[in-house]
Amino acid sequence: MRLRWGRPDLATYQAGPATPPASPTSPVAVSFLGVTTLLFDDGKSAVMTDGFFTRPALARTLLTPLRSDPARVDHALRRAGVDSLDAVACGHSHYDHALDSAAVAHRTGATLVGSESTAQLGRGAQLPPDRIVTAAPGNALTFGAFTLTFLESEHSHPDRVQGAIEHAIAQPARVRAYKCGETWSILVEHDESGQSALVHSSAGFRPGMLDGRRADVAYLAVGQLGHQSRDFIEQYWTETVTAVGARSVILTHWDDFFRPLTTPLRALPYAVDDLDAAMRVLTACAERDGVHLELPTLWRRTDPWATR
């Protein structure tokens, strides 16, 4: 396959109608914080997925052991208005999801939730044992006003760091120490309003994995999806968006995570992923099904359940 240079132009996909901003009467606000990090906040309690903010440069990622950058973590939490969290829930344990998860839990008083691999990261960071929870398939766990249900999925292809983390990992650690572990699709439900969202953090699936589940909104990862076939992308849509009956889809894991959040987001280069190819198919699926499709804006507090 001929290598394609450059990267997609995000402006092409950010010109359409946006999800409404959260208002003082919104039961829940959701903020996109890069890659697959999402903040769900009802003003009294809050949960976050992944919490990846250090975003080391590519050369550093490949050549040196990695550790959380306290300044970058603290800046992101302040920028997002986060003082405390009830839970940090990891979709899987690769570094671009879980590098900072324990650091965020330390700073916010949150419980770290995920696979046994994620738990090993928490142990390596010396989180108290009562603030580490290992999920199991179908587990419905309540944190504050939110219930998180963990449903086992598959990582996008290829999974370059397979396997499970079998012992506690203390930082600094090489990128290959952050093995995937289980891959979760997480159903987030707000107990007071009844609002629900699917957080699907890697572009893979297991047929039927979401049967019988419902979510109003789907936060759908597209990393590496552009290198898959049209048939695969259409089935991915069917097994996630169609399966839960979502009427709004907000895409995640499209931004170049080797750049800090203090610089404008840009798409991953074509050598890594082809967002244009994925968007052609996803846009056709959304138009066919009457579903709102969007690339979110960094830091923006939204109400994806509000009427447009």
Secondary structure as UniProt FT lines:
FT   HELIX           10..13
FT   TURN            24..25
FT   STRAND          29..32
FT   TURN            35..36
FT   STRAND          38..41
FT   STRAND          46..49
FT   HELIX           58..63
FT   HELIX           70..79
FT   TURN            80..81
FT   STRAND          87..89
FT   HELIX           95..98
FT   TURN            99..100
FT   HELIX           101..108
FT   STRAND          111..114
FT   HELIX           116..124
FT   TURN            125..126
FT   HELIX           129..131
FT   STRAND          132..134
FT   TURN            137..138
FT   STRAND          140..143
FT   TURN            144..145
FT   STRAND          146..152
FT   HELIX           175..177
FT   STRAND          184..190
FT   TURN            191..193
FT   STRAND          196..200
FT   TURN            207..212
FT   STRAND          217..221
FT   TURN            223..224
FT   HELIX           225..227
FT   HELIX           230..237
FT   HELIX           238..242
FT   HELIX           243..244
FT   STRAND          248..252
FT   TURN            257..258
FT   TURN            261..262
FT   TURN            270..272
FT   HELIX           275..289
FT   STRAND          292..294
FT   STRAND          301..302
FT   TURN            304..305
//
